[in-house]
Amino acid sequence: MTPWKVAYDDQYRAAVSEVHRLLDATARRTGSAVGRSEAGWLQAKFHEFGRTLLAGKGTFCPHIGRSPMVAHTAAWATDHLVCPSCIDLLEAIGGTERRCDRCGQRDQLHAGCAAHGPVLMAYGLCLSCVRLA
């Protein structure tokens, strides 16, 4: 294995470990649970995110480089990837129209977050969809 591949793999594992640490800390602070989700709608959002990036249509904050790092996207902005310092950009994209990211209903939303590799995806669910999760 080449030295750059070893370095890349180490950075990737470190970023994934940091994502898990962040999720665990948030769960402890909020009293929520962290677990594996088989939710089809959430998997579809991550697939949409991946297809967008592979097609070269994604928008990145200026701090996203080629090295693996913790990064953020949102179910309402799967064409955006930002660093932890620029996470507020995702909120601005969501605007004032608050719709459930699963069913599309306008309602009071309950925030959630999912991870795939070093990427955290924020989402909001209405109470009916929270009960299904």
Residue, then its C-alpha position, 0 to 999 in steps of 0.5 A: m500500500t502506498p504511503w498516500k493511501v495509508a495516510y488517506d485511510d488514517q484520515y478517513r478513520a479519524a474523521v469517522s471516529e470524530v463523527h461517532r464521538l459527536l453523535d454520542a456526545t449529542a445523544r448524551r446531552t439530549g437524552s436521545a439514542v444513537g443507533r443504526s437506521e434502516a429508514g429507506w427515506l434517509q438512505a435515499k437522501f444519502h444516495e441523492f447526496g452521493r449522486t449529486l457529488l459524483a455528477g460534479k453538481g455539489t456546492f462546497c464551502p471553501h474549507i472542504g478539501r481533498s482530505p477526509m474530514v467531518a463534513h455536514t449536509a442536510a436532507w433539504a440541501t443534499d447538493h451542499l457540503v460544508c465544514p463544521s465552521c460553516i454549518d449555519l449555511l445549511e440552515a440558511i438554505g432551509g429558509t423559513e419554510r419548514r417541511c418534514d424531510r420524510c413526508g413533506q408536511r408543514d409542521q413543527l419539526h423535531a431535529g435529527c441527524a444521521a451519519h454515513g462515513p464522515v458526513l453528518m446529515a441533518y433532518g427535521l421530522c414532523l411528530s407523525c414521522v418521528r413516531l415511525a422512526 
